[in-house]
Amino acid sequence: MVMEYEVVAAKRLHFMLGLAGLAVMLAAVGVALIVGGARAGDDVKSALVAEKVQVADPAILLTYHDTRAPQGLKVPNVLVDTADEARLQATVIKTHALTSSKGQTWTEIPRQIADPNNPGMMIDNPVRTT
């Protein structure tokens, strides 16, 4: 005859084994996510290096008003080969776009504007096409 304490002990054992199994599974998922993130970072770096994008150093440009260097000051070019440099360059581009569009986002900029040289005609908005 199975004693009541043996049943309770068996249930506790099964519960503990279940928790241990869950912990192992979560640890494996965590390792897989870390490895996947590292691979994604390597893929981004490889793609950036392959494009050979050289721009004025965005880290320097972001220190100036409207991300534009003062007249006559030469900002050194850098090869955009890391995710951080790409992110900084994206910030520079966004700042320039918002400045040239007077703070309007892409969807707020009209597609066409009145042609200043031909009244009554519409032309593509140069702010949106650049």
Secondary structure, 3 states (H helix, E strand, C coil): CCCHHHHHHHHHHHHHHHHHHHHHHHHHHHHHHHHHHHHHHHHHHHHHHHHCCEEECHHHHCCCHHHCCCCCCCCCEEECCCHHHHHHHHHHHHHHHHHHCCCCCHHHCCCEEECCCCCCCEEECHHHHC
